[in-house]
Each structure stands twice: as C-alpha cells, then as structure tokens.
Amino acid sequence: MNEIRRAAEALEIPFLVHFTRTTNLPSIFQHGIVPRGHLTAGQVEAQTNDELRLDCQLGANCLSVAFPNAKMLWKLRQENPGSNWVVLIISRTILWEMPCAFCAYNAAADLTPIFSTS
C-alpha cells in the first residue's frame, strides 16, 4: 500500500469534492472534470470559476477534502446570482491513482504544495 493511501485511510478521508455551475454538468458527464488548460485551449467548453488561477497549475483540477472551499463558493455565488451550483463527490482513490499535489489551505493562497505525488 502506498504512502498516500495509508495517510488517507488513517485520516479517514471519506471523499473529495469539486463545485461547479450546473450548466457544466453536460460537459462533465461527457468529458469528466478537465483542467483549466483544456478549457482555455478550446478542447472543452465550460464556465470557469476562478479567472485568475493564481496557482498557475492549468493542467490540474482543484478538489477539496470532504467539504468544499466554502469561502470561495460563497464568493462565486454572490458574484453570479443567476447561476445554480452543484457539489460533486469524488472517490478518494484518485489520491493514490492519479498524480496529486497537496496544499495546507488553498492552492491559490499557498502556492507551494506541501506534498506532491507526481
């Protein structure tokens, strides 16, 4: 068993979450959750949440452990009052099945990952 899996099980991480506008669901059902770089390259059409993407990781998706980034979601809901939002639940197994980087708080606020599996 690898180190990430042991840690996830020891911490009892139940799942990961990703929030998005409901208008993105058809694209997600067809293509999955794709990184920002795919969106800006025109490979997939979707509405983005964070125009700045301060972590500069355009080839990565942002997920949270067990609970969405409530401050960010609240801010986006205030900025987009006509939009409906959904929180997607994602299996924790991607933590050890896919390359990952972990930040202590928020990738945009803490640009240096505390751990990377890539």
C-alpha positions in Angstrom: 0.0 0.0 0.0 1.4 3.4 -0.9 2.0 6.3 1.5 -0.9 8.4 0.2 -3.4 5.6 0.6 -2.2 4.9 4.2 -2.5 8.6 5.1 -6.0 8.9 3.5 -7.2 5.8 5.4 -5.5 6.9 8.7 -7.1 10.4 8.4 -10.4 8.7 7.4 -10.8 10.9 4.3 -14.3 9.9 3.1 -14.2 11.6 -0.4 -13.1 14.6 -2.3 -15.3 17.4 -3.6 -15.4 19.8 -6.5 -18.0 22.5 -7.1 -19.1 23.9 -10.4 -22.1 25.5 -12.1 -24.9 23.2 -13.0 -24.5 24.4 -16.7 -21.2 22.5 -16.7 -22.7 19.1 -15.9 -23.4 18.0 -19.5 -19.7 18.7 -20.3 -18.5 16.9 -17.2 -20.7 13.9 -18.0 -19.2 13.8 -21.5 -15.5 14.7 -20.7 -15.1 14.4 -17.0 -13.7 17.2 -14.8 -11.0 18.6 -17.1 -8.2 21.0 -16.2 -8.3 24.7 -17.0 -5.7 24.3 -19.7 -8.1 22.1 -21.7 -10.8 24.8 -21.4 -8.6 27.7 -22.5 -7.3 25.6 -25.4 -10.9 25.2 -26.6 -10.9 21.4 -26.3 -13.9 21.5 -23.9 -16.4 24.3 -23.4 -17.4 25.2 -19.8 -17.8 28.1 -17.5 -14.8 28.6 -15.2 -14.9 29.6 -11.6 -11.6 31.3 -10.9 -10.4 33.5 -13.8 -7.0 34.2 -12.2 -6.0 30.7 -11.3 -3.2 32.0 -9.1 -1.7 28.6 -8.5 -0.7 28.6 -12.3 -1.5 24.9 -12.4 -3.5 24.9 -15.6 -3.1 21.2 -16.1 -4.7 20.3 -12.7 -8.1 20.2 -11.2 -8.9 21.7 -7.8 -10.5 19.5 -5.3 -11.2 19.7 -1.6 -11.2 17.0 1.1 -14.7 16.2 2.3 -16.1 19.7 2.2 -15.9 22.4 -0.5 -14.0 25.6 -0.1 -17.0 27.5 1.5 -15.4 31.0 1.2 -14.8 30.6 -2.5 -18.2 29.0 -3.2 -19.9 31.8 -1.2 -18.0 34.5 -3.1 -18.8 32.9 -6.5 -22.5 32.6 -5.6 -22.6 36.3 -4.7 -20.8 37.2 -8.0 -23.1 35.0 -10.1 -26.6 35.3 -8.5 -28.3 33.8 -11.6 -26.2 30.6 -11.5 -27.0 27.3 -9.8 -24.2 25.3 -8.3 -23.5 21.6 -7.6 -21.0 19.9 -5.4 -19.6 16.8 -6.9 -18.4 13.9 -4.7 -15.3 12.2 -6.0 -13.8 8.9 -4.8 -10.8 9.3 -2.6 -9.0 6.6 -4.6 -7.8 9.2 -7.1 -5.4 10.4 -4.3 -3.3 7.3 -4.9 -4.3 6.5 -8.5 -3.5 9.9 -10.0 -0.7 12.4 -9.6 -1.6 14.9 -6.9 -0.3 17.9 -5.1 -1.5 18.9 -1.7 -1.7 22.4 -0.2 -2.3 23.1 3.5 -5.0 25.7 2.9 -5.8 26.8 -0.7 -3.6 26.3 -3.8 -4.1 30.0 -4.8 -3.1 31.2 -1.3 -0.4 28.7 -0.7 1.5 28.3 -4.0 4.0 25.8 -2.6 2.5 22.3 -2.3 3.2 20.6 1.0 3.4 17.2 -0.8 3.3 16.0 -4.4 2.9 12.6 -5.9 3.7 13.3 -9.5 
